[in-house]
Amino acid sequence: MNNPCLFCRIINGEIPAEKLYEDEEIFAFRDISPQAPTHFLVIPKKHLSGPGAMASEDETLIGKVVRIGAQLARENGVEQCRLVMNNGAEAGQTVFHLHLHVLGGRAMSWPPG
């Protein structure tokens, strides 16, 4: 039976994505509806529904998600970027698999939403 989680299905190769990075713990791919000239997602391969589902043993993994996001931004010519994690539907989360949005390539306004 297939996993219903969209991002788990992307990780498993069931749904195509423009991959930027992959290792044993992390997967990164371009957002299909970019909100900035550079917009990609960095996700742990371990399924966590969002930041609120993290346990203390996930801290190193999520730190790696952030580090890889910043590294990929630099590799894509973006020195300054916005890193966003939404936690829950009211915060704008639409896929319930923890993910880091990395946005850059233009000036960002505040407040964001």
PEHUHU-V169623 format. One record per backbone hydrogen bond with DSSP energy under -0.5 kcal/mol. CO is the residue of the C=O (numbers start at 1). NH is the residue of the N-H. E is the energy in kcal/mol with one decimal. If there is no record, write none. Layout:
co-><CO	CO>
nh-><NH	NH>
e-><E	E>
This chain:
co-><5	6	7	8	9	9	10	17	18	21	25	26	27	28	28	29	31	37	38	39	40	41	42	43	46	48	50	51	55	56	58	59	60	61	62	63	64	65	66	67	68	69	70	71	72	73	73	74	77	80	82	84	88	88	89	94	95	98	99	100	101	101	102	103	104>
nh-><9	10	11	12	14	15	13	19	30	28	45	23	43	20	21	41	34	39	104	31	102	29	100	27	48	98	53	54	58	59	62	63	64	65	66	67	68	69	70	71	72	73	74	75	76	76	78	77	79	105	103	101	91	93	92	96	97	44	101	42	84	103	40	82	38>
e-><-2.2	-1.8	-2.6	-2.1	-2.4	-1.0	-1.6	-1.5	-2.0	-2.6	-3.1	-2.2	-3.1	-3.0	-1.5	-3.2	-0.6	-0.5	-2.3	-2.3	-2.8	-2.1	-2.5	-2.5	-0.6	-3.6	-2.0	-1.5	-2.2	-1.4	-2.6	-2.1	-1.9	-1.9	-2.0	-2.4	-2.9	-2.1	-2.3	-2.3	-2.9	-2.0	-2.1	-2.4	-1.3	-0.7	-2.9	-2.0	-0.7	-0.6	-2.6	-3.2	-0.9	-2.3	-1.7	-0.5	-1.7	-0.5	-0.6	-2.1	-2.3	-0.5	-2.0	-3.1	-2.4>
